[in-house]
């Protein structure tokens, strides 16, 4: 018999994946904008985030969590810098 918590886990994992994917998409978009205005040092970050996005697998909870732990704070920092 399946418990209520067990039925919810895939939805939670899916939500975490969607958040991680969105974080990477926003970071890539920001980096592309910086490269367009001549800040070539952002090209490496763009490539790194693009690679992470292409490898991100909703079934791999550890890779999803790694993006949330490492890249979400980067996005927060960038966003806070833009809002100053």
C-alpha positions, 0 to 999 in steps of 0.5 A: 500500500502506498502512503500519501507521502510516497505519492507526493515524492515524484511531484516534489522531485519534479518541482525541484527539477523545474526550479533548478531548470529555471535557475539555469535558464535565467543564469544562461539568459543573464550571461548571454546578455552580458556577452552581447554587450561585450563582457566576454568573461561571461561566455565561460559561465554561459557555457558551464550553465548550458552544460549543466542544463543539458545534463540535468535529469529530473530522475537524478535528485543529487544533480538537481540538488547540486544546482539548487545548492550551488547555482541558485545562490549565484542567481540570487546574488546577480538578481540582488546586484541588479536591484540595487 
